[in-house]
């Protein structure tokens, strides 16, 4: 066991100085917004809109618990990366201490998830661009594939910006946030808010009736559990690493940054939920796709609503496409380096003039690009007219979470509870471990239930 003085300081950029004032904190924040824009996808918006349309405000408390659960899980992951006592630089280093096979296992499974996610995200982005440009460039059934290809080319341009990659992510995330805030603030002005109903929705109540009760329970558990073990939770520690945050001196800034990001996430999804409740719930309407979401926006703010919505969808999924595959493939390459360190040394030696940190060697590794390019590019095929729709691909992608849920939760509990791995003030207290166990149990249950529903749908059971 090493003390804090032995902690590694290698990073993609010089370690950021700790903020000294409130203004410094505001200027330093960034990873929280980037990762929240990566967590938010059209699936999140559709989920919130469907819940609002079906239940009104009744299940709002599930959204609150889901966001708090994600904050707690990601905060615990970040705590290990910043406050371990053994010199680990990234979270994957910590997983390796629990089991040597963890890094390569997580790398492979998250790359699989990245491929499936890109299939859905490129399809969504292509659809959004096609809808936005249809009045000027009607391409019929080929509009979505064309939009997906354009999106892919733009995404490749961003991910290949080695030296300023994180800065580009911040710019895309800030644009996305601005578009989303504009969209839903405008919609809220058009629909209004039932404050009594909103407050009542936070009262841990379920809709009456047996069928409604079962559906509501399934919805609540699925929403809360899906965020706990999601592979997307591993994005944030890598983003703070790229930002240059290392060591316990950045823990306070990291917590503020994550709290700000998750608060924005809660506000945006809440806005979608409220608009759906106000426009569709009373009239008995429903939403089954992102097209329905655009229709809802038209009811809320008029003819401009769908265009604003498609713009919001495009920027949201584009941020996902730029962020998720790169981090997931990086994890796989990092896992390979841990099992075959001679490869990392060879590549770092060959590029010693341009690689300032061992953790950035992956950017010069041909294997990284040989995996990343097909993970991002091949999914564009799913945008072709004959391919399955977004619903099928999304269900498939969510079901793959079963491969990562146990590893992430079990590994995280083990890492943050061990006194030989954590700096003493940051070792989990008993109640912190209990919360992690509870979130992990719900996440496992929800994931296996989802697997069962997908299998049942496929077999016709």
Secondary structure, 3 states (H helix, E strand, C coil): CCCHHHCCCCCCCCCCCCCCCHHHHHHHCCHHHHHHHHHCCHHHHHHHHHHHHHHCCCCHHHHHHHHHHHHHHHHHHHHHHHHECCCCCCHHHHHHHHCCCHHHHHHHHHHHHHHHHHHHHHHHHHHHHHHHHCCCCCCHHHHHHHHHHHHHHHHHHHHCCCCCHHHHHHHHHHHHHHHHHHHHHHHHHHHCCCHHHHHHCCCCCCCCCHHHHHHHHHHHHHHHHHHHCCHHHHHHHHHHHHHCCCCHHHHHHHHHHHHHHHHHHHHHHHHHHHHHHHHHHCCCCCCCCHHHHHHHHHHHHCCHHHHHHHHHHHHHHHHHHHHHHHHHHHHHHHHHHHHCHHHHHHHHHHCCCCCCCHHHHHHHCHHHHHHHHHHHHHHHHHHCCCCCCHHHHHHHHHHCCHHHHHHHHHHHHHHHHCCCCECHHHCCCHHHHHHHHHHHHHHHHHHHHHHHHHHHHHHCC
